[in-house]
Amino acid sequence: MRLVRAPRWGVTCAIVAGLALSGCSSGNDHRVPKARATAAPVPKGDAFYDPPEPLPPGRPGTVIRQRPFASPELKLTQPSHTSLVMYLSTGTDGRPVAATGLVTVPDGPAPAGGRPVAAVDHGTMGIGSKCSPSRMPAFAGLEDTSAVAKLLARGFVVVQPDYIGLGVTGIRHPYLNGKSAAYATLDMLRAAHRIDPATSTTTLVYGGSQGGHAALWSAHYAPAYAPEFSLKGVVANAPAVGFEWMPALFSQQSATATPYAGILLTLIDGASAADPAVKPAELLTPKALAAAHRMWTEPCMSGETVIPPAKDILRPGADLEPLNAALKASATDLATSKVPVLLPQGGDDVLSNLNQTLAQELCDKGVNLEFKFYADQGHTISDGPLDEAIAWMEARRAGTPVTANCKF
């Protein structure tokens, strides 16, 4: 049997949907948490990521612990200071769960009315607990060309959630689960108010790839889950799309799907972390199951796990309904928004056509969306297009009306 290596994480999120569709015609009080003192010492090193047992009481967004974040890999010259934060969020089972992330605050006094706050949601870095911006400083966006730096320069407090199960140890990451990503993002925004009391409720969200999916779902859930925020708009760059069709593609045992078997295993891993009805042992062949298990521990973005070809991934006659239901519940086209959305998309990206279709579908559902196509950009926008996206966010923060509804 010929085995193949999983594609690298940085590429698979951009590839998955294009292949998939080409093969198929609370009652909780969610006010901003107040500061509370803690006498527990802050753990050093990676022990920071071990959540306390039991978790402390508190509302979502309550800070559990924090410490200054510094690394020789950081190249951010914008005057600011960054904190590594562990905070309370809500798990896929509705229970409190610990999450981590970064909060970066501009130096100097806050303007009248406080500083606006923006979340920057990251793309796929892996599914193991160490695959997160706060654990991989080189990918934390703390450099002058990043969205983080450009938002800081405009006076924003910037948060970067690791998401649930990335960063914190002992919790599995529910990959591409819309509710989980949204709650982690919104609760990280709440935590920013604890870190910097001068942070206002004026809020925006930026994300790319997996983070674009997270940004759209954050806008979807914000009115009910975090009504205290004044969300002004969302930028979703090349959001992950079409992944809900992957099981059907692999059930056909098409050899063309083999290079993308790694992403299917990741989706199954993530769905099983969110929904106990999804049972990898009942879906996967023994070799595929062993590969799926290894993905939780392999080095982030390495693609080291050896994976069987497409025809040897799913068990014959496997019941795909629970998996299909879990993936379709987080499909990107279900993430409607009451605030304006900018969807930048590079032409040199397999998601290009799919995301233009997604944009039209969201428009048809009443989302005020602008689709920006950049023929010379890839999966991640940079340079001028990134500056345009940040300027769009600043205009929404300033209250400039959106003149184009569903502009293409």
Secondary structure, 3 states (H helix, E strand, C coil): CCCEECCCHHHHHHHHHHHHHHCCCCCCCCCCCCCCCCCCCCCCHHHHHCCCCCCCCCCCCCEEEEEECCCCCCECCCCEEEEEEEEEEECCCCCEEEEEEEEEEECCCCCCCCEEEEEEECCCCCCCCCCCCCCCHHHCCCECCCHHHHHHHCCCEEEEECCCCCCCCCCCCCCCCHHHHHHHHHHHHHHHHHHCCCEEEEEEEEEECHHHHHHHHHHHHHHHHCCCCEEEEEEEECCCCCHHHHHHHHHCCCHHHHHHHHHHHHHHHHHHHHCCCCCHHHHECHHHHHHHHHHCCCCCCCCCCEECCHHHCECCCCCCHHHHHHHHHCCHHHCCCCCCEEEEEECCCCCHHHHHHHHHHHHHCCCCEEEEEECCCCCCCCHHHHHHHHHHHHHHHHCCCCCCCCEC
